[in-house]
């Protein structure tokens, strides 16, 4: 196993950063959409993602910016314009996100069936 910067998945393990960064369900969706579509304005992200409120999108973008995965660009225009783009670290997350998507495509039915057996909330 690669050196994960501490005991694997223990409190000092750097791999836990990835899980913490993507713990919110919308963060990986925003990263994926920016990776597929390039720089986008918030309204374009809302339209492309669907099912997310402007408030929740804004919170996700702020978290991703805080974690160094997304860069916010402001333009000195009237009215003010802002767009978001992935950083190098954000772009590097696309492969693991695609791998998780492939896992979900292969195993979603199994997970949903198990949840049904136990009374999905």
MARLO-822901 format. One record per residue (C-alpha): residue in one letter; z, x, y negated. Coordinates in steps of 0.001 Angstrom, whole numbers, always signed. Layout:
<pt><type>a</type><c3>Z</c3><c1>X</c1><c2>Y</c2></pt>
...
***
This chain:
<pt><type>x</type><c3>+0</c3><c1>+0</c1><c2>+0</c2></pt>
<pt><type>x</type><c3>-732</c3><c1>+1233</c1><c2>-3538</c2></pt>
<pt><type>x</type><c3>+2178</c3><c1>+2343</c1><c2>-5677</c2></pt>
<pt><type>x</type><c3>+3345</c3><c1>-814</c1><c2>-7403</c2></pt>
<pt><type>x</type><c3>+5869</c3><c1>+953</c1><c2>-9616</c2></pt>
<pt><type>x</type><c3>+9045</c3><c1>+137</c1><c2>-7662</c2></pt>
<pt><type>x</type><c3>+10031</c3><c1>-1593</c1><c2>-4463</c2></pt>
<pt><type>x</type><c3>+7202</c3><c1>-3990</c1><c2>-3563</c2></pt>
<pt><type>x</type><c3>+7769</c3><c1>-7271</c1><c2>-5424</c2></pt>
<pt><type>x</type><c3>+11368</c3><c1>-6341</c1><c2>-6303</c2></pt>
<pt><type>x</type><c3>+12656</c3><c1>-6763</c1><c2>-9855</c2></pt>
<pt><type>x</type><c3>+11222</c3><c1>-3404</c1><c2>-10935</c2></pt>
<pt><type>x</type><c3>+7805</c3><c1>-3892</c1><c2>-9312</c2></pt>
<pt><type>x</type><c3>+4903</c3><c1>-3822</c1><c2>-11750</c2></pt>
<pt><type>x</type><c3>+2904</c3><c1>-6206</c1><c2>-9547</c2></pt>
<pt><type>x</type><c3>+5253</c3><c1>-8970</c1><c2>-10649</c2></pt>
<pt><type>x</type><c3>+3759</c3><c1>-8683</c1><c2>-14122</c2></pt>
<pt><type>x</type><c3>+524</c3><c1>-10203</c1><c2>-12831</c2></pt>
<pt><type>x</type><c3>+2359</c3><c1>-13163</c1><c2>-11324</c2></pt>
<pt><type>x</type><c3>+4403</c3><c1>-13680</c1><c2>-14476</c2></pt>
<pt><type>x</type><c3>+1339</c3><c1>-13442</c1><c2>-16726</c2></pt>
<pt><type>x</type><c3>-527</c3><c1>-16100</c1><c2>-14753</c2></pt>
<pt><type>x</type><c3>+2447</c3><c1>-18310</c1><c2>-13878</c2></pt>
<pt><type>x</type><c3>+1230</c3><c1>-21000</c1><c2>-16268</c2></pt>
<pt><type>x</type><c3>-1555</c3><c1>-23002</c1><c2>-14658</c2></pt>
<pt><type>x</type><c3>-3787</c3><c1>-23018</c1><c2>-17753</c2></pt>
<pt><type>x</type><c3>-3702</c3><c1>-19293</c1><c2>-18488</c2></pt>
<pt><type>x</type><c3>-5965</c3><c1>-18292</c1><c2>-15606</c2></pt>
<pt><type>x</type><c3>-8344</c3><c1>-21158</c1><c2>-16462</c2></pt>
<pt><type>x</type><c3>-8641</c3><c1>-19923</c1><c2>-20064</c2></pt>
<pt><type>x</type><c3>-9224</c3><c1>-16344</c1><c2>-18871</c2></pt>
<pt><type>x</type><c3>-11883</c3><c1>-17536</c1><c2>-16423</c2></pt>
<pt><type>x</type><c3>-13714</c3><c1>-19660</c1><c2>-19018</c2></pt>
<pt><type>x</type><c3>-13700</c3><c1>-16842</c1><c2>-21578</c2></pt>
<pt><type>x</type><c3>-14944</c3><c1>-14475</c1><c2>-18886</c2></pt>
<pt><type>x</type><c3>-17821</c3><c1>-16763</c1><c2>-17981</c2></pt>
<pt><type>x</type><c3>-18737</c3><c1>-17886</c1><c2>-21503</c2></pt>
<pt><type>x</type><c3>-17809</c3><c1>-14964</c1><c2>-23740</c2></pt>
<pt><type>x</type><c3>-16135</c3><c1>-15386</c1><c2>-27118</c2></pt>
<pt><type>x</type><c3>-15327</c3><c1>-18998</c1><c2>-27921</c2></pt>
<pt><type>x</type><c3>-13779</c3><c1>-21092</c1><c2>-30615</c2></pt>
<pt><type>x</type><c3>-10853</c3><c1>-23341</c1><c2>-29671</c2></pt>
<pt><type>x</type><c3>-12943</c3><c1>-26544</c1><c2>-29784</c2></pt>
<pt><type>x</type><c3>-15521</c3><c1>-25015</c1><c2>-27447</c2></pt>
<pt><type>x</type><c3>-12739</c3><c1>-23993</c1><c2>-25066</c2></pt>
<pt><type>x</type><c3>-11307</c3><c1>-27534</c1><c2>-25139</c2></pt>
<pt><type>x</type><c3>-14707</c3><c1>-29015</c1><c2>-24339</c2></pt>
<pt><type>x</type><c3>-15461</c3><c1>-26502</c1><c2>-21575</c2></pt>
<pt><type>x</type><c3>-12059</c3><c1>-26722</c1><c2>-19876</c2></pt>
<pt><type>x</type><c3>-11395</c3><c1>-30450</c1><c2>-20122</c2></pt>
<pt><type>x</type><c3>-8038</c3><c1>-32021</c1><c2>-19305</c2></pt>
<pt><type>x</type><c3>-6101</c3><c1>-29727</c1><c2>-21648</c2></pt>
<pt><type>x</type><c3>-4632</c3><c1>-30795</c1><c2>-24971</c2></pt>
<pt><type>x</type><c3>-5149</c3><c1>-28739</c1><c2>-28143</c2></pt>
<pt><type>x</type><c3>-1403</c3><c1>-27966</c1><c2>-28197</c2></pt>
<pt><type>x</type><c3>-1364</c3><c1>-26696</c1><c2>-24612</c2></pt>
<pt><type>x</type><c3>-4528</c3><c1>-24651</c1><c2>-25203</c2></pt>
<pt><type>x</type><c3>-2976</c3><c1>-23089</c1><c2>-28298</c2></pt>
<pt><type>x</type><c3>+163</c3><c1>-22205</c1><c2>-26329</c2></pt>
<pt><type>x</type><c3>-1944</c3><c1>-20631</c1><c2>-23558</c2></pt>
<pt><type>x</type><c3>-3988</c3><c1>-18620</c1><c2>-26061</c2></pt>
<pt><type>x</type><c3>-811</c3><c1>-17361</c1><c2>-27756</c2></pt>
<pt><type>x</type><c3>+681</c3><c1>-16311</c1><c2>-24385</c2></pt>
<pt><type>x</type><c3>-2528</c3><c1>-14552</c1><c2>-23396</c2></pt>
<pt><type>x</type><c3>-2710</c3><c1>-12803</c1><c2>-26769</c2></pt>
<pt><type>x</type><c3>+966</c3><c1>-11785</c1><c2>-26477</c2></pt>
<pt><type>x</type><c3>+226</c3><c1>-10313</c1><c2>-23021</c2></pt>
<pt><type>x</type><c3>-2800</c3><c1>-8385</c1><c2>-24276</c2></pt>
<pt><type>x</type><c3>-5386</c3><c1>-10371</c1><c2>-22309</c2></pt>
<pt><type>x</type><c3>-7048</c3><c1>-12185</c1><c2>-25201</c2></pt>
<pt><type>x</type><c3>-7957</c3><c1>-11064</c1><c2>-28695</c2></pt>
<pt><type>x</type><c3>-7950</c3><c1>-13518</c1><c2>-31597</c2></pt>
<pt><type>x</type><c3>-10602</c3><c1>-12850</c1><c2>-34225</c2></pt>
<pt><type>x</type><c3>-10366</c3><c1>-14405</c1><c2>-37668</c2></pt>
<pt><type>x</type><c3>-13349</c3><c1>-14588</c1><c2>-39975</c2></pt>
<pt><type>x</type><c3>-13072</c3><c1>-14761</c1><c2>-43758</c2></pt>
<pt><type>x</type><c3>-15105</c3><c1>-17922</c1><c2>-44128</c2></pt>
<pt><type>x</type><c3>-14579</c3><c1>-21341</c1><c2>-45625</c2></pt>
<pt><type>x</type><c3>-13507</c3><c1>-23208</c1><c2>-43639</c2></pt>
<pt><type>x</type><c3>-11637</c3><c1>-20488</c1><c2>-41711</c2></pt>
<pt><type>x</type><c3>-13117</c3><c1>-19638</c1><c2>-38330</c2></pt>
<pt><type>x</type><c3>-11281</c3><c1>-18210</c1><c2>-35333</c2></pt>
<pt><type>x</type><c3>-12582</c3><c1>-17271</c1><c2>-31927</c2></pt>
<pt><type>x</type><c3>-11091</c3><c1>-15715</c1><c2>-28833</c2></pt>
<pt><type>x</type><c3>-12421</c3><c1>-13060</c1><c2>-26516</c2></pt>
<pt><type>x</type><c3>-11077</c3><c1>-11239</c1><c2>-23482</c2></pt>
<pt><type>x</type><c3>-9680</c3><c1>-7753</c1><c2>-23835</c2></pt>
<pt><type>x</type><c3>-10371</c3><c1>-5070</c1><c2>-21246</c2></pt>
<pt><type>x</type><c3>-7204</c3><c1>-6105</c1><c2>-19395</c2></pt>
<pt><type>x</type><c3>-8272</c3><c1>-9773</c1><c2>-19498</c2></pt>
<pt><type>x</type><c3>-11724</c3><c1>-8923</c1><c2>-18173</c2></pt>
<pt><type>x</type><c3>-10130</c3><c1>-6928</c1><c2>-15345</c2></pt>
<pt><type>x</type><c3>-8295</c3><c1>-10104</c1><c2>-14248</c2></pt>
<pt><type>x</type><c3>-11550</c3><c1>-11951</c1><c2>-13525</c2></pt>
<pt><type>x</type><c3>-11966</c3><c1>-10454</c1><c2>-10036</c2></pt>
<pt><type>x</type><c3>-8463</c3><c1>-11481</c1><c2>-8863</c2></pt>
<pt><type>x</type><c3>-8905</c3><c1>-14936</c1><c2>-10407</c2></pt>
<pt><type>x</type><c3>-12219</c3><c1>-15357</c1><c2>-8566</c2></pt>
<pt><type>x</type><c3>-10504</c3><c1>-14218</c1><c2>-5351</c2></pt>
<pt><type>x</type><c3>-7817</c3><c1>-16880</c1><c2>-5860</c2></pt>
<pt><type>x</type><c3>-10552</c3><c1>-19436</c1><c2>-6470</c2></pt>
<pt><type>x</type><c3>-12235</c3><c1>-18456</c1><c2>-3200</c2></pt>
<pt><type>x</type><c3>-8897</c3><c1>-18745</c1><c2>-1402</c2></pt>
<pt><type>x</type><c3>-8389</c3><c1>-22212</c1><c2>-2925</c2></pt>
<pt><type>x</type><c3>-11869</c3><c1>-23312</c1><c2>-1856</c2></pt>
<pt><type>x</type><c3>-11159</c3><c1>-22191</c1><c2>+1700</c2></pt>
<pt><type>x</type><c3>-7594</c3><c1>-23507</c1><c2>+1983</c2></pt>
<pt><type>x</type><c3>-7121</c3><c1>-26366</c1><c2>-511</c2></pt>
<pt><type>x</type><c3>-7511</c3><c1>-29043</c1><c2>+2175</c2></pt>
<pt><type>x</type><c3>-4800</c3><c1>-27402</c1><c2>+4292</c2></pt>
<pt><type>x</type><c3>-2416</c3><c1>-27173</c1><c2>+1326</c2></pt>
<pt><type>x</type><c3>-3059</c3><c1>-30772</c1><c2>+245</c2></pt>
<pt><type>x</type><c3>-2585</c3><c1>-32036</c1><c2>+3807</c2></pt>
<pt><type>x</type><c3>+739</c3><c1>-30207</c1><c2>+4070</c2></pt>
<pt><type>x</type><c3>+1847</c3><c1>-31654</c1><c2>+736</c2></pt>
<pt><type>x</type><c3>+916</c3><c1>-35144</c1><c2>+1927</c2></pt>
<pt><type>x</type><c3>+3000</c3><c1>-34656</c1><c2>+5078</c2></pt>
<pt><type>x</type><c3>+6009</c3><c1>-33755</c1><c2>+2960</c2></pt>
<pt><type>x</type><c3>+5432</c3><c1>-36388</c1><c2>+293</c2></pt>
<pt><type>x</type><c3>+3563</c3><c1>-34661</c1><c2>-2518</c2></pt>
<pt><type>x</type><c3>+5370</c3><c1>-35212</c1><c2>-5853</c2></pt>
***
